[in-house]
Amino acid sequence: MDKESHILVFCAMLLLISGCKTEEPDTLKWKYKTDGSILSSPAIGHNGTVYITSGDSCLYAFSSKGKLKWRFKTEGKIFATPSIGADGTIYISSWDAYTYAITPDGELKWEYETQSVSSPAIANDRTLLVANIHAHLFAITPEGKLKWKSSLDTSLNIFPPVIAAGGAVYSGGSNKVYAHDSLGNLKWSFEVPDTCPTTTAPLAIESDGNICFCTNGGGFYVLTPQGKLKARLGPQHVLTNELASPVIGSDGTIYVNSDGCLWAINPTGDLKWRYRIDSTLRVFSPASPAVGSDGTIYIGTKDRGLIALNADGSLRWEADIDSEIFSSPAISDDGFIYVGSKDGYLYAIHSDSKGLADSPWPKYQHDNQNTGRAGGGI
């Protein structure tokens, strides 16, 4: 190769290198507008497909590049988060009173009348656990048949169940938390000891099996697997958010969205730090945080878009989104944050996190498939 050829090759290499751009965290990869508000958390399938529900009554499926693959329409609005089974089946609950099983190709597999508006949880044996608005807990087989049904002595149950590693099913409603075994037998119930009306929020499970949750006006609680009170952070600290789930970092720190702040709580129940995420008070927000593989905490806000915090509570970055976020983020293994907005957009945003934290409960309903099961997900 002569000198001129060497120069040409060198110039070509420089052009190639200069053309390779690394996207900065907080930059937008793509977004898609649905025809309704998005309150749910996205789900990420085994092949990277992203699923989201919308108030326009549809379940959407997207490629990781943002291309719409299909959508499935129900007869009612859908604000519940989709969950994904081991075989790729997607489960949703709609305001038309039915829980649906949808194939990965977007076809109806079965439907069952549950009158649920919350996300289904998926047990290790693929049994679907669904709580409904009339305080019933359903166990449904993968084929769509009723396995068992339990009636709870509570006035309301709109939050999804969660499942412990040993198979125990925990659910919350009004001012109680319930534990059932895998056969539907009630093991225990815990009544929140407060004088004011309370509602228990979605639950999370710690590495030792303890159950943690917030209440409306009653503070933050940690229960043992036997239903005994282990720790409580009173309402003077964590006040009023019965909609968001706690999540847990790899070091055991518990993160809670409440009263316009993100709270970090030690496993002992002591307050570690708090960070103001909303400029004005947003008392009732279903936006739960998510913890990335590098320890970054992501949370949707009322007027600051999506923000990322370091584990010490300092701000890492803010991604500008022009609408309030009720959705809880999902984090893909290739480093994208998926989150929905009140004005109907699904966003894909670059980050430094490669998937979720290796922790007991890093996001709403535990994993990117939203199984609600300790040890669940891919």
C-alpha positions as CSV (number, residue, x, y, z in Angstrom):
1,M,0.0,0.0,0.0
2,D,1.5,3.4,-1.1
3,K,1.7,6.5,1.1
4,E,-1.4,8.0,-0.5
5,S,-3.5,4.9,0.2
6,H,-2.4,5.0,3.8
7,I,-3.5,8.6,4.2
8,L,-6.9,7.7,2.6
9,V,-7.4,4.8,5.0
10,F,-6.4,6.9,8.0
11,C,-8.9,9.7,7.0
12,A,-11.7,7.1,6.6
13,M,-11.0,5.7,10.0
14,L,-11.2,9.2,11.5
15,L,-14.5,9.9,9.8
16,L,-15.8,6.5,11.1
17,I,-14.7,7.3,14.7
18,S,-16.1,10.8,14.7
19,G,-19.4,9.5,13.4
20,C,-19.8,7.2,16.4
21,K,-21.9,9.1,18.9
22,T,-22.5,7.9,22.4
23,E,-25.9,9.1,23.6
24,E,-25.9,10.9,26.9
25,P,-28.1,9.8,29.7
26,D,-31.4,11.7,29.8
27,T,-31.7,12.0,26.0
28,L,-34.7,10.8,24.2
29,K,-34.5,7.7,22.0
30,W,-38.1,7.6,20.9
31,K,-41.6,8.4,22.0
32,Y,-45.1,7.2,20.9
33,K,-48.5,8.9,21.4
34,T,-51.4,6.8,22.5
35,D,-55.0,8.1,22.6
36,G,-55.4,8.0,26.4
37,S,-53.5,8.7,29.6
38,I,-50.8,6.2,30.7
39,L,-50.8,5.5,34.4
40,S,-49.3,2.0,34.2
41,S,-45.7,0.8,34.3
42,P,-44.3,-0.7,31.0
43,A,-43.5,-4.3,30.8
44,I,-40.5,-5.7,28.9
45,G,-40.8,-9.1,27.2
46,H,-38.2,-11.8,26.7
47,N,-37.3,-10.5,23.2
48,G,-37.2,-6.9,24.2
49,T,-40.7,-6.1,23.2
50,V,-42.2,-3.2,25.3
51,Y,-45.8,-3.4,26.4
52,I,-47.9,-0.6,27.8
53,T,-51.6,-0.1,28.6
54,S,-53.5,3.2,28.0
55,G,-56.7,4.9,29.0
56,D,-57.8,4.4,25.3
57,S,-58.7,0.8,26.2
58,C,-55.7,-0.7,24.4
59,L,-52.6,-2.8,25.2
60,Y,-49.7,-1.8,22.9
61,A,-46.7,-3.8,21.9
62,F,-43.5,-2.0,20.5
63,S,-40.2,-3.1,19.3
64,S,-37.2,-1.7,21.2
65,K,-36.7,0.8,18.4
66,G,-40.2,2.2,19.0
67,K,-42.1,0.5,16.1
68,L,-45.7,-0.4,16.9
69,K,-46.0,-4.2,16.5
70,W,-49.7,-4.5,17.4
71,R,-52.4,-3.3,19.8
72,F,-55.2,-5.2,21.5
73,K,-58.4,-3.3,22.3
74,T,-60.7,-4.1,25.2
75,E,-64.2,-2.6,26.0
76,G,-62.9,-0.6,29.0
77,K,-60.1,1.8,29.9
78,I,-56.9,0.1,31.1
79,F,-54.8,1.8,33.8
80,A,-53.4,-1.4,35.3
81,T,-49.9,-2.5,34.5
82,P,-49.4,-5.5,32.2
83,S,-47.6,-8.6,33.5
84,I,-45.8,-11.2,31.4
85,G,-45.7,-15.0,32.0
86,A,-42.8,-17.3,31.5
87,D,-44.2,-18.4,28.1
88,G,-44.6,-14.8,26.9
89,T,-48.3,-14.5,27.6
90,I,-49.3,-10.9,28.5
91,Y,-52.0,-10.4,31.2
92,I,-54.0,-7.3,31.7
93,S,-57.1,-6.2,33.7
94,S,-59.5,-3.7,32.1
95,W,-62.3,-1.5,33.4
96,D,-64.7,-3.7,31.4
97,A,-64.5,-6.2,34.4
98,Y,-62.4,-8.8,32.6
99,T,-58.8,-10.0,33.0
100,Y,-57.3,-11.0,29.7
101,A,-54.5,-13.3,28.5
102,I,-52.9,-12.2,25.3
103,T,-50.5,-14.1,23.1
104,P,-47.1,-12.5,22.2
105,D,-48.6,-12.0,18.7
106,G,-51.5,-9.9,20.1
107,E,-54.3,-12.5,19.9
108,L,-56.8,-13.3,22.7
109,K,-55.9,-16.4,24.6
110,W,-58.7,-16.2,27.1
111,E,-60.7,-13.8,29.3
112,Y,-62.1,-14.2,32.8
113,E,-64.5,-11.9,34.6
114,T,-62.7,-10.7,37.7
115,Q,-64.0,-7.1,38.1
116,S,-60.4,-6.1,38.8
117,V,-58.7,-2.8,38.0
118,S,-55.2,-3.8,39.2
119,S,-52.2,-5.7,37.8
120,P,-52.2,-9.5,37.9
121,A,-49.3,-11.2,39.8
122,I,-47.8,-14.5,38.5
123,A,-46.8,-17.3,40.8
124,N,-43.9,-19.7,40.1
125,D,-46.3,-22.4,38.8
126,R,-47.8,-19.8,36.4
127,T,-51.0,-19.3,38.4
128,L,-52.4,-15.8,38.0
129,L,-53.3,-13.9,41.2
130,V,-55.9,-11.1,40.8
131,A,-57.5,-8.8,43.4
132,N,-60.7,-7.1,42.6
133,I,-62.6,-4.0,43.7
134,H,-65.1,-6.1,45.8
135,A,-62.3,-7.5,48.0
136,H,-62.0,-10.9,46.4
137,L,-58.7,-12.6,45.6
138,F,-58.7,-14.9,42.6
139,A,-56.3,-17.6,41.6
140,I,-56.6,-18.5,37.9
141,T,-54.8,-21.3,36.1
142,P,-52.7,-20.6,33.0
143,E,-55.6,-22.0,30.9
144,G,-58.0,-19.4,32.3
145,K,-59.9,-21.6,34.8
146,L,-60.7,-20.6,38.4
147,K,-58.3,-22.4,40.9
148,W,-59.6,-20.8,44.0
149,K,-61.3,-17.6,45.3
150,S,-61.0,-15.9,48.7
151,S,-63.2,-13.2,50.2
152,L,-61.5,-10.6,52.3
153,D,-63.1,-8.7,55.2
154,T,-62.3,-5.3,53.8
155,S,-64.3,-2.7,51.8
156,L,-61.8,-2.2,49.0
157,N,-59.0,-3.9,47.3
158,I,-57.6,-2.1,44.2
159,F,-53.9,-3.0,44.5
160,P,-52.1,-6.0,43.0
161,P,-51.1,-8.9,45.2
162,V,-47.4,-9.9,45.6
163,I,-46.0,-13.3,46.0
164,A,-43.2,-14.4,48.4
165,A,-40.4,-16.8,47.4
166,G,-42.1,-19.6,49.3
167,G,-45.4,-19.0,47.5
168,A,-47.3,-17.0,50.2
169,V,-49.6,-14.4,48.6
170,Y,-49.9,-11.0,50.2
171,S,-52.6,-8.4,49.4
172,G,-53.7,-5.1,50.9
173,G,-57.1,-3.4,51.2
174,S,-58.5,-0.6,53.2
175,N,-56.6,-0.8,56.4
176,K,-55.5,-4.4,56.3
177,V,-52.8,-6.7,54.9
178,Y,-53.6,-10.3,54.2
179,A,-51.5,-13.4,53.8
180,H,-52.8,-16.6,52.0
181,D,-51.0,-19.8,51.2
182,S,-50.8,-21.1,47.6
183,L,-54.0,-23.0,48.1
184,G,-56.0,-19.9,49.1
185,N,-56.1,-20.5,52.9
186,L,-55.9,-17.3,55.0
187,K,-52.7,-17.4,57.1
188,W,-53.1,-14.1,58.9
189,S,-54.3,-10.5,58.5
190,F,-52.7,-7.4,60.0
191,E,-54.8,-4.3,60.8
192,V,-53.0,-0.9,60.5
193,P,-53.3,0.5,64.1
194,D,-54.3,4.1,63.3
195,T,-57.3,6.0,64.3
196,C,-57.7,7.8,60.9
197,P,-59.1,6.0,57.8
198,T,-56.2,4.3,56.1
199,T,-55.6,2.5,52.8
200,T,-52.6,0.2,52.3
201,A,-50.6,0.7,49.2
202,P,-49.0,-1.8,46.9
203,L,-46.6,-4.1,48.8
204,A,-42.9,-4.9,48.5
205,I,-41.0,-7.9,49.9
206,E,-37.5,-7.6,51.4
207,S,-34.7,-10.1,51.2
208,D,-35.6,-11.7,54.5
209,G,-39.3,-12.0,53.5
210,N,-40.5,-8.9,55.4
211,I,-43.4,-7.0,53.8
212,C,-43.2,-3.2,53.6
213,F,-45.9,-0.7,52.5
214,C,-47.2,2.9,53.0
215,T,-50.7,4.0,54.1
216,N,-52.8,7.0,53.5
217,G,-52.1,9.1,56.6
218,G,-50.6,6.3,58.7
219,G,-46.9,6.2,57.7
220,F,-44.6,3.4,56.6
221,Y,-44.8,-0.1,57.9
222,V,-42.6,-3.3,57.8
223,L,-44.2,-6.6,58.8
224,T,-42.6,-10.0,59.4
225,P,-43.6,-13.0,57.2
226,Q,-45.7,-14.1,60.3
227,G,-47.7,-10.8,60.2
228,K,-46.1,-9.1,63.2
229,L,-45.1,-5.4,63.1
230,K,-41.3,-5.1,62.8
231,A,-40.8,-1.4,62.1
232,R,-42.8,1.8,61.5
233,L,-41.9,5.3,60.3
234,G,-44.6,7.5,61.6
235,P,-46.8,9.9,59.6
236,Q,-44.7,12.9,60.7
237,H,-42.1,11.5,58.2
238,V,-43.9,9.7,55.4
239,L,-47.4,11.0,55.3
240,T,-49.9,10.3,52.7
241,N,-49.4,8.1,49.6
242,E,-51.4,4.9,49.4
243,L,-50.8,4.5,45.7
244,A,-47.1,4.0,45.2
245,S,-45.1,0.9,46.0
246,P,-41.9,1.0,48.0
247,V,-38.8,-0.3,46.1
248,I,-35.6,-1.7,47.5
249,G,-32.0,-1.1,46.5
250,S,-29.2,-3.6,46.5
251,D,-28.0,-2.5,50.0
252,G,-31.5,-2.9,51.5
253,T,-32.4,0.8,51.4
254,I,-36.2,1.3,50.8
255,Y,-37.3,4.1,48.5
256,V,-40.8,5.6,48.8
257,N,-42.5,8.3,46.8
258,S,-44.7,10.4,49.1
259,D,-45.8,14.0,49.6
260,G,-43.8,15.3,46.7
261,C,-40.6,13.7,48.0
262,L,-38.5,10.6,47.4
263,W,-37.7,9.1,50.8
264,A,-34.8,6.7,51.5
265,I,-35.4,4.5,54.5
266,N,-32.9,2.2,56.2
267,P,-33.9,-1.5,56.6
268,T,-34.3,-0.7,60.3
269,G,-37.1,1.8,59.5
270,D,-35.0,4.9,60.1
271,L,-35.1,7.8,57.7
272,K,-31.9,8.0,55.6
273,W,-32.6,11.0,53.4
274,R,-35.3,12.7,51.4
275,Y,-35.3,14.6,48.1
276,R,-38.0,17.0,46.9
277,I,-39.1,15.8,43.5
278,D,-42.1,18.0,42.9
279,S,-42.2,21.8,43.2
280,T,-45.8,21.6,44.5
281,L,-47.4,19.0,46.7
282,R,-48.7,15.9,44.9
283,V,-50.3,13.8,47.6
284,F,-51.7,10.9,45.6
285,S,-49.3,9.6,43.0
286,P,-49.0,6.0,41.8
287,A,-45.5,6.7,40.4
288,S,-43.1,4.3,42.1
289,P,-39.4,4.6,41.7
290,A,-37.1,2.1,40.0
291,V,-33.5,1.3,40.9
292,G,-31.0,0.6,38.2
293,S,-28.1,-1.8,38.1
294,D,-25.6,1.0,39.0
295,G,-27.7,2.1,42.0
296,T,-29.3,5.1,40.2
297,I,-32.9,5.7,41.3
298,Y,-35.4,6.9,38.7
299,I,-38.8,8.5,39.5
300,G,-41.5,10.3,37.5
301,T,-42.6,13.7,38.7
302,K,-45.4,16.2,38.5
303,D,-43.6,19.0,36.8
304,R,-39.9,18.0,36.4
305,G,-40.2,15.1,34.0
306,L,-38.2,12.0,34.8
307,I,-35.4,12.5,37.3
308,A,-32.4,10.3,38.2
309,L,-30.9,10.4,41.7
310,N,-27.7,9.0,43.1
311,A,-27.8,6.6,46.0
312,D,-26.8,9.4,48.4
313,G,-29.9,11.4,47.3
314,S,-28.1,13.9,45.1
315,L,-29.5,14.8,41.6
316,R,-27.9,13.0,38.7
317,W,-30.0,14.3,35.8
318,E,-33.5,15.4,34.7
319,A,-35.2,14.4,31.4
320,D,-37.7,17.0,30.2
321,I,-41.2,15.6,29.7
322,D,-44.0,17.9,29.1
323,S,-46.6,16.2,31.2
324,E,-47.2,14.8,34.6
325,I,-45.9,11.2,35.2
326,F,-48.0,8.7,37.1
327,S,-46.2,5.7,35.4
328,S,-43.4,3.8,37.2
329,P,-40.3,3.2,35.1
330,A,-39.0,0.0,33.6
331,I,-35.2,-0.3,32.8
332,S,-34.0,-2.5,29.9
333,D,-30.8,-4.4,29.9
334,D,-29.5,-2.2,27.1
335,G,-29.9,0.9,29.2
336,F,-33.2,2.5,28.3
337,I,-35.8,3.8,30.7
338,Y,-39.3,3.3,29.6
339,V,-42.0,5.4,31.2
340,G,-45.5,6.7,30.3
341,S,-47.0,10.2,30.7
342,K,-50.5,11.5,31.6
343,D,-50.9,13.0,28.1
344,G,-50.5,9.5,26.6
345,Y,-46.9,9.2,25.5
346,L,-44.6,6.3,26.0
347,Y,-41.0,7.4,26.3
348,A,-37.7,5.6,25.8
349,I,-34.8,7.5,27.4
350,H,-31.1,6.7,27.5
351,S,-29.5,6.0,30.8
352,D,-26.3,4.5,32.3
353,S,-28.1,1.7,34.0
354,K,-28.0,-1.7,32.3
355,G,-31.2,-3.2,33.7
356,L,-32.6,-3.3,37.2
357,A,-30.6,-3.5,40.4
358,D,-29.8,-6.9,41.8
359,S,-32.0,-6.4,44.8
360,P,-35.0,-7.9,46.5
361,W,-37.6,-5.5,44.9
362,P,-36.0,-2.9,42.5
363,K,-39.3,-1.7,40.9
364,Y,-43.1,-1.7,41.0
365,Q,-44.2,-5.4,41.0
366,H,-40.6,-6.5,41.3
367,D,-39.3,-7.0,37.8
368,N,-39.6,-5.8,34.2
369,Q,-42.2,-8.5,33.5
370,N,-44.2,-7.1,36.5
371,T,-44.8,-10.6,38.0
372,G,-45.1,-9.3,41.5
373,R,-43.1,-12.3,42.7
374,A,-40.0,-12.3,44.8
375,G,-37.4,-14.0,42.5
376,G,-39.6,-13.5,39.5
377,G,-38.9,-12.2,36.0
378,I,-36.3,-13.2,33.5
